[in-house]
Amino acid sequence: MRYNSESMTFLQTTQSERKLVRVQEKGQVTLPSEVREKLGLKKGDLVAVMETEGGIFISPQQAVANQALDKIGEVLRERGLSLEELIESGREERGSIIEKKYGLHSNKDK
């Protein structure tokens, strides 16, 4: 996305198309719905804005984290695990470590 200071317009350039969006009163711009959908951006998502030699570069930040979480979920499903099972195994492991290190027993044993 490039910023044209003369017309105060952001230019989105891809190999196949270019989108024009208008800068609003407080410097706000609306990303075209096709771009938001393609990048998986939703209301409240975080994007980074960097000034470049040619204008402005906007990149999604939450999308990266969401993709990583989706990948973790995919791996868990492939191994037949649910998130709840993973959390429970973490609790059990934590209890075991506390018992070994501090000699404390969980309330489940009482």
Secondary structure per residue as TSV (DSSP state, phi and psi in degrees):
chain	resnum	aa	ss	phi	psi
A	1	M	-	360.0	128.4
A	2	R	E	-116.7	149.5
A	3	Y	E	-107.1	127.9
A	4	N	E	-101.7	108.1
A	5	S	T	-67.5	-26.9
A	6	E	T	-67.5	-42.5
A	7	S	T	-103.4	-0.7
A	8	M	T	53.2	44.2
A	9	T	E	-123.3	139.3
A	10	F	E	-88.7	138.0
A	11	L	E	-114.0	121.8
A	12	Q	E	-97.1	118.1
A	13	T	E	-117.5	126.7
A	14	T	-	-125.3	-179.7
A	15	Q	S	-63.3	-34.7
A	16	S	S	-104.5	-17.8
A	17	E	-	-155.3	165.0
A	18	R	E	-134.9	131.4
A	19	K	E	-111.3	138.0
A	20	L	E	-106.2	133.6
A	21	V	E	-132.6	148.8
A	22	R	E	-95.4	141.1
A	23	V	-	-81.8	127.5
A	24	Q	-	-86.3	179.7
A	25	E	T	-49.9	-45.9
A	26	K	T	-97.7	22.4
A	27	G	S	83.2	8.7
A	28	Q	-	-80.1	145.4
A	29	V	-	-129.8	151.3
A	30	T	-	-106.5	120.1
A	31	L	-	-72.2	138.0
A	32	P	-	-56.0	143.9
A	33	S	H	-57.9	-36.5
A	34	E	H	-61.3	-38.6
A	35	V	H	-69.4	-46.2
A	36	R	H	-59.7	-44.0
A	37	E	H	-65.2	-44.5
A	38	K	H	-61.2	-38.6
A	39	L	H	-90.7	-4.2
A	40	G	T	70.9	27.9
A	41	L	-	-83.9	135.8
A	42	K	-	-128.4	167.2
A	43	K	T	-52.6	130.7
A	44	G	T	91.9	-10.4
A	45	D	-	-66.4	152.0
A	46	L	-	-94.4	135.1
A	47	V	E	-127.5	148.9
A	48	A	E	-95.1	139.4
A	49	V	E	-120.5	120.6
A	50	M	E	-125.8	136.0
A	51	E	E	-80.2	131.8
A	52	T	E	-118.8	174.0
A	53	E	T	-60.8	-34.9
A	54	G	T	-93.2	-1.9
A	55	G	E	149.4	-123.7
A	56	I	E	-127.6	139.2
A	57	F	E	-116.6	125.7
A	58	I	E	-115.5	126.2
A	59	S	E	-132.7	138.9
A	60	P	E	-69.6	139.2
A	61	Q	S	-104.1	-43.5
A	62	Q	H	-65.1	-32.6
A	63	A	H	-58.7	-37.5
A	64	V	H	-63.9	-46.4
A	65	A	H	-64.4	-42.5
A	66	N	H	-63.1	-39.2
A	67	Q	H	-63.5	-40.1
A	68	A	H	-65.0	-43.3
A	69	L	H	-64.5	-39.8
A	70	D	H	-61.1	-41.2
A	71	K	H	-64.8	-41.7
A	72	I	H	-61.3	-44.4
A	73	G	H	-60.5	-40.5
A	74	E	H	-61.5	-45.7
A	75	V	H	-64.0	-42.1
A	76	L	H	-60.6	-45.1
A	77	R	H	-62.2	-41.8
A	78	E	H	-60.2	-31.6
A	79	R	T	-93.8	5.5
A	80	G	T	74.0	24.2
A	81	L	-	-107.9	147.4
A	82	S	-	-105.1	163.7
A	83	L	H	-60.7	-39.7
A	84	E	H	-60.9	-41.8
A	85	E	H	-64.1	-39.9
A	86	L	H	-64.6	-43.2
A	87	I	H	-63.1	-45.1
A	88	E	H	-62.7	-41.4
A	89	S	H	-65.2	-33.3
A	90	G	H	-64.9	-41.2
A	91	R	H	-62.4	-44.7
A	92	E	H	-61.9	-43.9
A	93	E	H	-64.9	-43.3
A	94	R	H	-60.8	-43.0
A	95	G	H	-61.1	-40.8
A	96	S	H	-63.7	-43.1
A	97	I	H	-64.4	-44.2
A	98	I	H	-62.6	-41.1
A	99	E	H	-63.5	-45.0
A	100	K	H	-67.8	-43.3
A	101	K	H	-77.7	-40.2
A	102	Y	H	-114.6	-5.4
A	103	G	-	71.6	17.1
A	104	L	-	-93.4	143.1
A	105	H	-	-107.1	148.8
A	106	S	-	-72.8	161.6
A	107	N	G	-65.5	-21.1
A	108	K	G	-64.3	-29.0
A	109	D	G	-76.0	-15.4
A	110	K	-	-86.6	360.0
